[in-house]
Amino acid sequence: MNNRIKFLLVGSSFLISTGVVAQESLRQMEPVSFSQVTIKDEFWKPKIDKVAVKTLAACIYQTEVATPRIRNFEKVARGKGEEHEGIFYDDSDVFKALEAMAYSLKTHPSKEMEAKCDEWIDKIAAAQQPDGYLNTWYTLKGLQDRYKDMSMHEDYNAGHMIEAAVAYYNATGKRKFLDVCIKWADHFDGLFGPNKKHWVTGHQELELALVKLYRVTNDMKYLKLSNWLLSERGHKNAVGYTWTDWKDTGYAQDLLPVKEQTQITGHAVRAMYMYTGAADVAALTGDAGYMNAMKTVWEDVVYRNMYITGGIGSAGGNEGFSQDYDLPNEQAYCETCASVGMVFWNQRMNLLTGDSKYIDVLERSLYNGALDGLSLSGDRFFYGNVLASRGQHQRREWFGTACCPANIARLVASLGDYVYAKNNNGLWVNLFVGSETRQQIGKNDVTFRMETKYPAEGNVSLFVDPVKKGKFKVYIRIPGWAQAKMVPGDSFISEATNMAPVTFTVNGTNYAATMENGYAVIDREWKKGDVVNFAFDLQAQLVKARPEIKQDEGRVAIQRGPMVYCVEGADNNGKAWNIILPEKTVFTSNSDKVLDEPIVSLKASVPVVTVNADGTALTTEMKTITAIPYYTWANRGKNEMQIWLPVRIKDVKINY
């Protein structure tokens, strides 16, 4: 499938700024760090616990026993001319696992886990070259070839190393790993930048990592370097370099300067990491040029190139985007890492704009496209996430390219990063997760505690407990799905017409909240013991796709709250492709389980197709079918599965 090459020139010139300085942030609010949020949630806490125990154990085993990833660092340290084993980007998997381990140390302190981190960090540090360079592939194969091929992930690996080091420093206060990264970043900065060598990174990641390094060191050169890396794109600055795996400049978002980009192209994960980095740079420099471009590109992603699951990147050929509205279900690629990237990027967009629509997309990607990548047992994974299967798909212990397991692990381990945001005037409630945090709002210390059984139930209680009486605002997101709006731009259209409105009480008295950017605003003087109660209507909704999405024509999908549902053979007599879902189908909600995972299943009496004995005709009979949350499928072995179901018999596609 060809990458699309379509763009719109926005300006006739582009100036590379060499003197960027941090200005007043464009951000409307700042995220509340996961380290300040205690998760007590019935849905998320078991998953965070499982990541700490099962997922990280799998990552550690695969990293140092089953594969040569750690062994390569040991070989470099020995310096005996040994051969590199594995793939050139394998170093990054070590770093992502370390980052997830660092987050876990905050939520699940463990001397054993910390000792394992220190052991790996010692091996990484021992592999660093005297000039600061650190990459096992080129160190073992020949340093004379380093920095010649922009697609060989040298800076991508280092970006994940920086993210891990910052996370570990924040978790433990230990500087050894951070100092390794500072030495590498200074080495890279000495080679590349204004009036030095050009560098158009093949796989974006370093941009956002350098911003994290700037935030922890307060050294402006790292922010300048991040901004410079973004400014390198779209100017044909790779003359004299090799691009081994670039199919075209659109593949790595190099068609146009970042500030002139209007449409999404190429590799989905690379795009998400780049736009996340651009948002971080925009926040710190006050450069609205990045923001204006990202708003336009975001609309192209969400309105025309995103699945109902929040997954992106439909094409396996480029692990990314193809044509507008090209969203096949059986052939969907939807890499887990791309959905993780959607969480990162949409959080930044929300912080920059204060608009809840970005959290709507974040929530969709988190609960569906990303979470599907992790098994209920915590030690099996999906790399790609199809929306329909004939029964050939199964979760795997590991992958040759193993970016996804550690990526979903670090996302779940740091879930608290996405629940709340704040500024001096108030607190934003973005996700409905049972949790507690203590924050300074203005000059007042306030404890916020949220109690809910979301997404199984819609009731939410928010306890607001300031040290002293004080006036400030609490912003509570009203999800688009709660207003029968599936995604911004109505890419997917709810058939629900009777969604109950969200109402609020404060201390048992009705409160008429005002609306601002998709948030209900409660602006009052707060005192100890105040409590806000509200509830979402979690009725099952049937959803249609826009007519441009031809793969979903004549079909509907099911959503309840933030959860997209599917039908799986394990619940439906081994079949998922013989079910018809008429547009007026009524579902009943039931407390249920998939293995040990508590879920709300949906049941309905609908026509089910059978094949006559002679195989010549189709008939239907009414049967009760069961739908389950999409993220839970394929945990009971290979199964047929569908999200989009036909509404008429003529659209049933059986080929048993």
C-alpha positions as CSV (number, residue, x, y, z in Angstrom):
1,M,0.0,0.0,0.0
2,N,1.5,3.4,-1.0
3,N,2.0,6.0,1.6
4,R,-0.1,9.0,0.8
5,I,1.8,12.1,-0.1
6,K,-0.5,15.0,0.4
7,F,0.2,18.3,1.9
8,L,-0.6,22.0,1.9
9,L,2.1,24.7,1.9
10,V,1.4,27.1,4.7
11,G,4.3,29.5,4.5
12,S,7.1,30.4,2.0
13,S,9.9,30.5,4.5
14,F,11.1,28.8,7.6
15,L,13.6,30.2,10.1
16,I,15.6,27.9,12.3
17,S,15.9,29.5,15.7
18,T,19.2,29.2,17.3
19,G,18.5,31.2,20.4
20,V,15.3,29.7,21.8
21,V,14.6,30.7,25.4
22,A,12.0,29.4,27.8
23,Q,9.1,31.8,27.8
24,E,5.8,31.8,29.7
25,S,4.4,28.4,29.1
26,L,1.5,27.9,26.6
27,R,0.1,25.3,28.9
28,Q,-3.3,26.0,30.5
29,M,-2.4,23.6,33.4
30,E,0.2,21.2,34.5
31,P,-0.2,17.4,34.9
32,V,-0.3,16.0,38.4
33,S,2.5,13.4,38.6
34,F,1.7,9.8,39.1
35,S,4.0,9.8,42.1
36,Q,1.5,12.2,43.8
37,V,-1.5,10.0,43.0
38,T,-2.5,7.0,45.0
39,I,-4.5,4.6,42.8
40,K,-7.2,2.7,44.7
41,D,-9.3,1.9,41.7
42,E,-11.1,-1.5,41.3
43,F,-10.4,-1.5,37.5
44,W,-6.9,0.0,37.4
45,K,-5.1,-1.0,40.6
46,P,-5.2,-4.8,39.8
47,K,-3.6,-4.0,36.4
48,I,-0.9,-1.8,38.0
49,D,-0.2,-4.5,40.5
50,K,0.0,-7.1,37.7
51,V,2.4,-5.0,35.7
52,A,4.6,-4.7,38.8
53,V,4.7,-8.4,39.3
54,K,4.0,-10.3,36.1
55,T,4.7,-7.9,33.2
56,L,8.0,-6.6,34.5
57,A,9.1,-10.1,35.4
58,A,8.4,-11.1,31.8
59,C,10.3,-8.0,30.6
60,I,13.3,-8.8,32.8
61,Y,13.4,-12.5,31.8
62,Q,13.2,-11.7,28.1
63,T,15.7,-8.9,28.4
64,E,18.5,-10.7,30.3
65,V,17.8,-14.4,29.8
66,A,15.8,-15.3,26.7
67,T,17.3,-12.6,24.4
68,P,20.8,-11.0,24.2
69,R,19.8,-7.5,25.0
70,I,21.7,-7.1,28.3
71,R,24.4,-9.4,27.0
72,N,25.3,-6.9,24.4
73,F,26.1,-4.3,27.0
74,E,28.3,-6.9,28.8
75,K,30.1,-7.6,25.6
76,V,30.9,-3.9,25.0
77,A,32.2,-3.6,28.6
78,R,34.5,-6.6,28.1
79,G,36.0,-5.0,25.0
80,K,37.1,-8.2,23.4
81,G,35.8,-7.8,19.9
82,E,32.7,-9.9,20.4
83,E,29.8,-10.0,18.0
84,H,26.6,-8.1,18.5
85,E,23.5,-10.2,18.8
86,G,20.0,-9.2,17.8
87,I,18.6,-6.0,16.2
88,F,20.1,-2.5,16.1
89,Y,17.4,-1.0,18.2
90,D,17.3,-3.7,20.9
91,D,19.0,-1.3,23.4
92,S,15.8,0.7,23.5
93,D,13.9,-2.3,25.0
94,V,16.2,-2.4,27.9
95,F,15.6,1.3,28.6
96,K,11.9,1.1,28.3
97,A,11.8,-1.8,30.7
98,L,14.0,0.3,33.1
99,E,11.6,3.2,32.8
100,A,8.6,0.9,33.7
101,M,10.6,-0.5,36.6
102,A,11.3,3.0,37.8
103,Y,7.6,3.9,37.8
104,S,6.8,0.7,39.6
105,L,9.3,1.5,42.3
106,K,7.1,4.5,43.2
107,T,3.9,2.5,43.4
108,H,5.4,-0.8,44.6
109,P,8.7,-0.2,46.4
110,S,10.9,-3.2,46.2
111,K,14.6,-3.6,47.2
112,E,14.9,-6.5,44.8
113,M,13.6,-4.5,41.9
114,E,15.8,-1.5,42.7
115,A,18.8,-3.8,42.9
116,K,18.0,-5.2,39.5
117,C,17.8,-1.7,38.1
118,D,21.1,-0.8,39.6
119,E,22.6,-4.0,38.2
120,W,21.4,-3.0,34.7
121,I,22.5,0.6,35.1
122,D,26.0,-0.5,36.0
123,K,26.2,-2.6,32.8
124,I,24.9,0.3,30.7
125,A,27.4,2.7,32.3
126,A,30.3,0.3,31.7
127,A,29.4,0.2,28.0
128,Q,29.6,4.0,27.5
129,Q,32.5,5.2,25.4
130,P,35.0,7.9,26.7
131,D,33.4,10.5,24.5
132,G,29.9,9.8,25.8
133,Y,28.7,7.6,22.9
134,L,26.5,4.7,24.0
135,N,25.1,2.2,21.5
136,T,25.9,-1.5,21.5
137,W,25.3,-2.1,17.8
138,Y,27.9,0.3,16.5
139,T,30.3,-0.2,19.4
140,L,30.5,-3.9,18.7
141,K,30.3,-3.7,14.9
142,G,32.6,-0.7,14.4
143,L,32.5,2.9,15.7
144,Q,33.7,4.2,12.3
145,D,30.2,3.7,11.0
146,R,28.3,5.6,13.7
147,Y,26.1,8.6,12.7
148,K,26.1,7.7,9.0
149,D,22.6,6.2,8.7
150,M,19.9,8.3,10.1
151,S,17.4,5.4,10.2
152,M,19.6,3.2,12.5
153,H,17.9,4.4,15.7
154,E,21.0,5.7,17.5
155,D,19.2,8.7,18.8
156,Y,16.0,6.8,19.3
157,N,17.7,4.4,21.6
158,A,19.3,7.2,23.5
159,G,16.0,9.0,23.8
160,H,14.5,6.0,25.6
161,M,17.7,5.9,27.7
162,I,17.1,9.5,28.8
163,E,13.5,8.9,29.6
164,A,14.4,5.9,31.8
165,A,17.2,7.8,33.5
166,V,14.9,10.7,34.4
167,A,12.3,8.3,35.7
168,Y,14.8,6.4,37.8
169,Y,16.3,9.6,39.2
170,N,12.8,10.9,40.1
171,A,12.0,7.5,41.7
172,T,15.2,7.0,43.7
173,G,17.3,10.2,43.7
174,K,20.3,8.2,42.3
175,R,22.3,10.1,39.7
176,K,24.5,7.5,38.1
177,F,22.2,6.7,35.1
178,L,21.2,10.4,34.8
179,D,24.9,11.4,34.5
180,V,25.4,8.7,31.8
181,C,22.7,10.4,29.8
182,I,24.0,13.9,30.4
183,K,27.4,12.7,29.1
184,W,25.7,11.2,26.0
185,A,23.5,14.3,25.4
186,D,26.6,16.6,25.7
187,H,28.4,14.3,23.2
188,F,25.5,14.5,20.7
189,D,25.1,18.3,21.2
190,G,28.8,18.7,20.4
191,L,28.3,17.1,17.0
192,F,24.9,18.3,15.8
193,G,23.1,21.6,15.9
194,P,23.2,25.1,14.4
195,N,26.5,25.6,12.5
196,K,27.4,21.9,13.1
197,K,26.2,18.8,11.3
198,H,22.7,18.3,10.2
199,W,20.6,15.4,11.6
200,V,17.1,14.4,10.6
201,T,16.3,11.6,13.1
202,G,14.8,8.5,11.5
203,H,12.7,7.5,14.4
204,Q,11.6,10.4,16.5
205,E,11.9,10.0,20.3
206,L,14.9,12.1,21.3
207,E,12.9,15.3,21.0
208,L,10.6,14.6,23.8
209,A,13.3,12.9,25.9
210,L,15.5,16.0,25.7
211,V,12.7,18.1,27.1
212,K,12.5,15.7,30.0
213,L,16.3,16.1,30.5
214,Y,15.9,19.9,30.4
215,R,13.2,19.8,33.0
216,V,15.3,17.8,35.4
217,T,18.7,19.6,34.8
218,N,17.4,23.1,33.9
219,D,20.1,23.1,31.3
220,M,18.8,25.2,28.4
221,K,21.0,23.5,25.7
222,Y,18.8,20.4,25.9
223,L,15.7,22.4,25.1
224,K,17.5,24.2,22.3
225,L,18.6,20.9,20.9
226,S,15.1,19.4,20.9
227,N,13.8,22.5,19.1
228,W,16.6,22.2,16.6
229,L,15.9,18.6,15.9
230,L,12.3,19.5,15.1
231,S,13.4,22.4,12.9
232,E,15.6,20.0,10.8
233,R,12.7,18.3,9.2
234,G,11.3,19.2,5.8
235,H,14.4,20.9,4.5
236,K,16.2,18.1,2.7
237,N,18.9,18.3,5.4
238,A,19.9,14.6,5.1
239,V,22.3,15.1,2.1
240,G,25.3,12.9,2.6
241,Y,23.6,10.5,5.0
242,T,22.0,7.1,4.4
243,W,18.3,6.3,5.1
244,T,18.2,2.6,5.0
245,D,14.6,2.0,6.0
246,W,12.9,5.2,4.8
247,K,10.5,4.4,2.0
248,D,9.9,8.1,1.3
249,T,10.2,11.3,3.3
250,G,6.6,11.0,4.4
251,Y,7.4,7.8,6.2
252,A,9.3,9.8,8.9
253,Q,7.2,13.0,8.6
254,D,9.9,14.8,6.7
255,L,7.8,16.1,3.8
256,L,7.4,19.6,5.3
257,P,8.8,21.6,8.2
258,V,6.9,20.6,11.3
259,K,5.2,24.0,11.7
260,E,3.9,23.7,8.1
261,Q,2.5,20.2,8.4
262,T,-1.3,19.8,8.1
263,Q,-1.9,16.1,7.4
264,I,-0.7,12.9,9.0
265,T,1.7,10.7,7.0
266,G,4.0,7.7,7.5
267,H,4.9,5.6,10.5
268,A,2.4,6.1,13.3
269,V,4.6,5.7,16.3
270,R,7.3,8.0,14.9
271,A,4.5,10.6,14.3
272,M,3.1,10.4,17.8
273,Y,6.5,10.8,19.4
274,M,7.4,13.7,17.2
275,Y,4.2,15.6,17.9
276,T,4.5,14.9,21.6
277,G,8.0,16.4,21.5
278,A,6.7,19.4,19.5
279,A,4.0,20.0,22.1
280,D,6.5,19.9,24.9
281,V,8.8,22.4,23.1
282,A,5.8,24.6,22.4
283,A,4.8,24.6,26.0
284,L,8.3,25.8,27.2
285,T,9.2,28.2,24.4
286,G,5.8,29.8,23.8
287,D,6.1,28.9,20.1
288,A,2.5,28.8,18.8
289,G,3.7,27.7,15.4
290,Y,4.0,24.1,16.6
291,M,0.6,24.4,18.3
292,N,-1.2,25.6,15.2
293,A,0.2,22.8,13.0
294,M,-0.5,20.1,15.6
295,K,-4.2,21.2,15.9
296,T,-4.6,20.7,12.1
297,V,-2.7,17.4,12.0
298,W,-4.7,16.2,15.1
299,E,-7.9,16.7,13.2
300,D,-6.6,14.8,10.3
301,V,-5.7,11.9,12.6
302,V,-8.9,11.8,14.6
303,Y,-11.5,12.7,12.0
304,R,-10.2,10.6,9.2
305,N,-7.6,8.1,10.3
306,M,-8.5,6.7,13.7
307,Y,-10.4,3.6,14.6
308,I,-13.3,3.4,17.1
309,T,-10.8,1.8,19.5
310,G,-8.5,4.9,19.4
311,G,-6.1,2.8,17.4
312,I,-4.1,4.4,14.6
313,G,-1.9,3.3,11.8
314,S,-4.1,1.0,9.6
315,A,-1.4,-0.2,7.3
316,G,1.2,-2.9,8.1
317,G,3.4,-2.1,5.1
318,N,4.6,1.2,6.7
319,E,3.3,0.5,10.2
320,G,1.3,3.6,9.8
321,F,-1.1,5.7,7.8
322,S,-2.5,5.1,4.3
323,Q,-5.4,6.9,2.8
324,D,-8.1,8.9,4.6
325,Y,-10.9,6.7,5.9
326,D,-9.0,3.5,5.0
327,L,-9.7,1.6,8.2
328,P,-9.9,-2.2,7.5
329,N,-10.8,-4.3,10.4
330,E,-9.3,-7.8,9.7
331,Q,-6.1,-6.2,8.3
332,A,-5.8,-3.4,10.9
333,Y,-2.3,-2.9,12.1
334,C,-3.0,-0.6,15.1
335,E,0.4,-1.1,16.8
336,T,0.1,-1.0,20.6
337,C,2.9,1.5,20.7
338,A,0.9,3.9,18.5
339,S,-2.0,3.9,21.0
340,V,0.4,4.5,23.8
341,G,1.7,7.4,21.7
342,M,-1.8,8.7,21.3
343,V,-2.1,8.9,25.1
344,F,1.1,10.9,25.3
345,W,0.2,13.3,22.5
346,N,-3.4,13.9,23.6
347,Q,-2.4,14.6,27.1
348,R,0.0,17.3,25.9
349,M,-2.7,18.8,23.6
350,N,-5.1,18.9,26.5
351,L,-2.5,20.7,28.7
352,L,-1.8,23.2,26.0
353,T,-5.5,24.0,25.2
354,G,-7.6,23.1,28.2
355,D,-10.0,21.3,25.8
356,S,-11.5,18.1,27.0
357,K,-11.8,16.6,23.5
358,Y,-8.2,15.6,23.7
359,I,-8.8,13.6,26.9
360,D,-11.8,12.0,25.1
361,V,-9.4,10.6,22.6
362,L,-6.8,9.7,25.2
363,E,-9.4,7.8,27.2
364,R,-10.6,5.9,24.0
365,S,-7.0,4.9,23.2
366,L,-6.2,4.0,26.8
367,Y,-9.1,1.7,27.5
368,N,-9.2,0.1,24.1
369,G,-6.4,0.4,21.7
370,A,-3.6,0.4,24.2
371,L,-5.0,-1.9,26.9
372,D,-5.8,-4.5,24.4
373,G,-2.0,-4.9,24.0
374,L,-1.7,-6.5,27.5
375,S,-3.2,-9.8,28.4
376,L,-5.3,-10.3,31.5
377,S,-2.5,-12.5,32.9
378,G,0.0,-9.6,32.4
379,D,2.6,-11.7,30.5
380,R,1.2,-12.0,27.0
381,F,1.0,-9.3,24.4
382,F,-0.4,-8.0,21.1
383,Y,1.9,-6.0,18.8
384,G,-0.9,-5.2,16.4
385,N,-4.5,-4.9,17.4
386,V,-7.0,-6.1,14.8
387,L,-10.7,-5.3,15.0
388,A,-11.8,-8.6,13.5
389,S,-10.4,-12.1,13.5
390,R,-11.3,-15.4,11.8
391,G,-9.6,-17.1,14.8
392,Q,-5.9,-17.0,13.8
393,H,-4.7,-14.4,16.3
394,Q,-3.2,-15.1,19.6
395,R,-1.3,-13.2,22.3
396,R,2.5,-13.9,22.4
397,E,5.1,-14.1,25.1
398,W,7.5,-11.8,23.2
399,F,8.5,-10.4,19.8
400,G,11.7,-10.0,17.8
401,T,10.9,-6.3,17.7
402,A,9.8,-6.0,21.4
403,C,8.9,-2.3,21.7
404,C,5.2,-3.0,22.7
405,P,5.5,-5.0,26.0
406,A,7.7,-2.5,27.8
407,N,5.7,0.4,26.3
408,I,2.3,-0.8,27.6
409,A,4.0,-1.6,31.0
410,R,5.4,1.9,31.4
411,L,2.0,3.4,30.5
412,V,0.0,1.3,33.0
413,A,2.6,1.8,35.7
414,S,2.4,5.6,35.3
415,L,-1.4,5.8,34.9
416,G,-1.6,8.4,37.6
417,D,0.0,10.9,35.3
418,Y,-3.3,11.2,33.4
419,V,-6.0,11.4,36.1
420,Y,-5.6,15.0,37.2
421,A,-4.2,18.4,36.1
422,K,-3.9,21.7,37.9
423,N,-3.0,25.3,38.0
424,N,-3.0,28.0,40.7
425,N,-6.8,28.4,40.2
426,G,-8.1,24.9,40.3
427,L,-8.0,21.2,39.6
428,W,-9.0,19.3,36.5
429,V,-10.5,15.8,36.8
430,N,-9.7,14.1,33.5
431,L,-10.1,10.4,34.1
432,F,-12.5,8.7,36.5
433,V,-10.2,6.6,38.6
434,G,-10.5,5.8,42.2
435,S,-7.6,7.7,43.7
436,E,-6.3,10.3,46.1
437,T,-3.9,13.3,45.7
438,R,-2.8,16.2,47.8
439,Q,-2.1,19.4,45.8
440,Q,-1.4,23.1,46.4
441,I,-4.0,25.2,44.7
442,G,-3.0,28.8,45.1
443,K,-1.9,29.1,48.7
444,N,-4.1,26.3,49.9
445,D,-3.2,22.6,50.4
446,V,-6.1,20.5,49.2
447,T,-6.7,16.7,49.4
448,F,-8.8,15.3,46.6
449,R,-10.2,11.8,46.8
450,M,-12.2,10.2,44.0
451,E,-14.4,7.1,44.6
452,T,-16.0,5.3,41.7
453,K,-16.5,1.9,40.1
454,Y,-16.1,3.3,36.7
455,P,-16.2,2.0,34.0
456,A,-18.4,-0.8,35.4
457,E,-20.7,1.8,37.0
458,G,-21.2,5.5,36.3
459,N,-21.4,7.0,39.8
460,V,-18.5,9.2,40.9
461,S,-17.9,10.9,44.2
462,L,-15.2,13.6,44.6
463,F,-14.2,14.5,48.1
464,V,-12.6,17.9,48.4
465,D,-10.7,18.6,51.7
466,P,-8.8,21.9,51.9
467,V,-6.6,22.7,54.9
468,K,-8.5,26.0,55.1
469,K,-11.5,27.5,53.5
470,G,-10.7,28.7,50.0
471,K,-12.2,29.6,46.7
472,F,-11.0,27.7,43.6
473,K,-12.4,25.8,40.7
474,V,-12.9,22.1,40.1
475,Y,-13.2,21.1,36.4
476,I,-14.9,17.8,35.7
477,R,-14.7,16.4,32.2
478,I,-18.0,15.4,30.6
479,P,-16.9,12.8,28.1
480,G,-18.2,13.1,24.5
481,W,-19.7,9.6,24.7
482,A,-21.8,10.8,27.7
483,Q,-23.4,13.2,25.2
484,A,-23.8,10.6,22.5
485,K,-20.7,12.0,20.7
486,M,-18.3,9.2,20.0
487,V,-15.3,11.2,18.8
488,P,-14.8,14.8,17.9
489,G,-15.9,15.5,14.4
490,D,-18.5,12.7,14.6
491,S,-16.2,10.2,12.8
492,F,-18.3,7.6,14.6
493,I,-21.9,8.5,15.3
494,S,-24.0,7.2,18.2
495,E,-27.5,6.0,17.6
496,A,-28.4,6.9,21.2
497,T,-31.0,9.6,21.6
498,N,-31.9,9.4,25.2
499,M,-28.6,9.7,27.2
500,A,-29.4,11.1,30.6
501,P,-27.7,14.4,31.3
502,V,-24.9,14.6,33.9
503,T,-26.1,16.5,37.0
504,F,-24.1,17.6,40.0
505,T,-24.7,17.9,43.7
506,V,-22.4,19.5,46.3
507,N,-23.0,18.2,49.8
508,G,-26.3,16.8,48.6
509,T,-27.6,20.0,47.1
510,N,-28.0,20.4,43.3
511,Y,-25.3,22.5,41.7
512,A,-25.7,24.3,38.3
513,A,-22.3,23.9,36.9
514,T,-21.2,26.0,34.0
515,M,-19.5,24.4,31.0
516,E,-16.0,25.4,29.7
517,N,-14.2,23.5,27.0
518,G,-16.0,20.3,27.7
519,Y,-15.6,20.5,31.5
520,A,-18.3,21.2,34.1
521,V,-16.9,23.9,36.3
522,I,-17.7,24.1,40.0
523,D,-16.5,27.4,41.3
524,R,-17.1,28.0,44.9
525,E,-15.6,28.4,48.4
526,W,-14.5,25.0,49.5
527,K,-14.2,23.7,53.1
528,K,-13.3,20.5,54.8
529,G,-15.6,17.6,54.1
530,D,-17.1,18.9,50.9
531,V,-18.2,16.2,48.4
532,V,-19.3,16.4,44.8
533,N,-21.5,13.7,43.4
534,F,-22.3,13.0,39.7
535,A,-23.2,10.0,37.5
536,F,-22.8,9.0,33.9
537,D,-25.4,7.1,31.9
538,L,-23.6,3.9,31.0
539,Q,-26.2,2.5,28.7
540,A,-24.9,0.5,25.7
541,Q,-24.9,2.5,22.5
542,L,-24.9,1.4,18.9
543,V,-22.5,3.3,16.8
544,K,-22.3,3.9,13.1
545,A,-19.2,4.9,11.1
546,R,-19.1,7.8,8.7
547,P,-20.2,6.7,5.2
548,E,-16.7,7.4,3.9
549,I,-15.4,4.4,6.0
550,K,-16.5,1.8,3.4
551,Q,-15.2,-1.2,5.5
552,D,-17.9,-0.4,8.1
553,E,-20.8,0.2,5.7
554,G,-24.0,-1.5,6.8
555,R,-22.5,-2.3,10.2
556,V,-22.7,-1.1,13.8
557,A,-20.4,-1.3,16.8
558,I,-21.2,-1.4,20.5
559,Q,-19.9,1.0,23.1
560,R,-20.7,1.4,26.8
561,G,-19.1,4.3,28.5
562,P,-15.5,4.4,27.3
563,M,-15.4,0.7,26.5
564,V,-15.7,-0.6,22.9
565,Y,-17.2,-4.1,22.9
566,C,-16.7,-7.1,20.6
567,V,-18.3,-10.5,20.1
568,E,-16.0,-13.4,20.6
569,G,-16.5,-17.1,19.7
570,A,-15.8,-18.2,23.3
571,D,-19.1,-16.7,24.3
572,N,-21.1,-17.4,21.2
573,N,-20.9,-21.1,20.3
574,G,-17.4,-20.7,18.7
575,K,-18.7,-18.1,16.1
576,A,-18.5,-14.4,15.7
577,W,-19.1,-13.9,12.0
578,N,-22.7,-15.2,11.9
579,I,-24.3,-12.6,14.1
580,I,-26.6,-9.8,12.9
581,L,-27.1,-6.7,15.0
582,P,-30.3,-4.8,14.0
583,E,-30.1,-1.1,14.6
584,K,-32.7,-1.1,17.4
585,T,-31.1,-4.0,19.4
586,V,-31.6,-3.6,23.2
587,F,-28.9,-4.9,25.5
588,T,-28.9,-6.0,29.1
589,S,-25.9,-5.3,31.3
590,N,-24.6,-8.2,33.4
591,S,-21.8,-8.6,36.0
592,D,-19.6,-11.2,34.5
593,K,-16.0,-12.4,34.1
594,V,-13.5,-13.2,31.4
595,L,-11.2,-15.7,33.3
596,D,-10.6,-13.8,36.5
597,E,-11.3,-10.3,35.1
598,P,-14.5,-8.8,36.4
599,I,-16.4,-7.2,33.4
600,V,-19.8,-6.0,32.4
601,S,-21.0,-8.1,29.6
602,L,-23.8,-7.2,27.2
603,K,-26.5,-9.6,26.1
604,A,-29.2,-9.3,23.5
605,S,-31.5,-11.5,21.5
606,V,-30.6,-11.1,17.8
607,P,-30.7,-13.1,14.5
608,V,-27.9,-15.6,14.1
609,V,-27.2,-17.1,10.7
610,T,-26.9,-20.8,10.2
611,V,-25.9,-22.7,7.0
612,N,-28.3,-25.4,5.8
613,A,-27.0,-29.0,5.7
614,D,-26.7,-28.9,1.9
615,G,-24.7,-25.7,2.2
616,T,-27.0,-24.0,-0.3
617,A,-28.9,-21.5,1.8
618,L,-28.7,-19.3,4.8
619,T,-31.3,-19.1,7.5
620,T,-31.6,-17.1,10.7
621,E,-32.9,-17.9,14.2
622,M,-33.1,-15.7,17.3
623,K,-30.4,-16.4,19.8
624,T,-28.9,-14.6,22.9
625,I,-25.5,-13.4,22.1
626,T,-22.8,-12.0,24.5
627,A,-20.5,-9.0,23.9
628,I,-17.5,-8.3,26.0
629,P,-15.1,-5.4,26.3
630,Y,-12.6,-5.4,23.4
631,Y,-9.5,-5.4,25.6
632,T,-10.4,-8.8,27.1
633,W,-10.6,-10.8,23.8
634,A,-8.1,-13.5,22.9
635,N,-7.4,-14.4,26.5
636,R,-9.1,-17.8,26.2
637,G,-7.2,-19.0,23.3
638,K,-7.6,-18.4,19.5
639,N,-11.1,-17.1,18.8
640,E,-13.2,-15.5,16.2
641,M,-13.9,-11.9,17.0
642,Q,-15.7,-8.9,15.5
643,I,-16.3,-5.3,16.6
644,W,-18.3,-4.1,13.6
645,L,-21.4,-6.3,13.1
646,P,-23.8,-6.4,10.1
647,V,-27.3,-5.0,10.5
648,R,-28.7,-7.2,7.7
649,I,-28.3,-10.7,6.5
650,K,-26.9,-9.6,3.1
651,D,-23.8,-8.1,4.8
652,V,-22.9,-11.3,6.7
653,K,-19.6,-12.6,5.5
654,I,-19.2,-16.2,6.4
655,N,-16.5,-18.3,4.8
656,Y,-16.2,-21.2,7.2
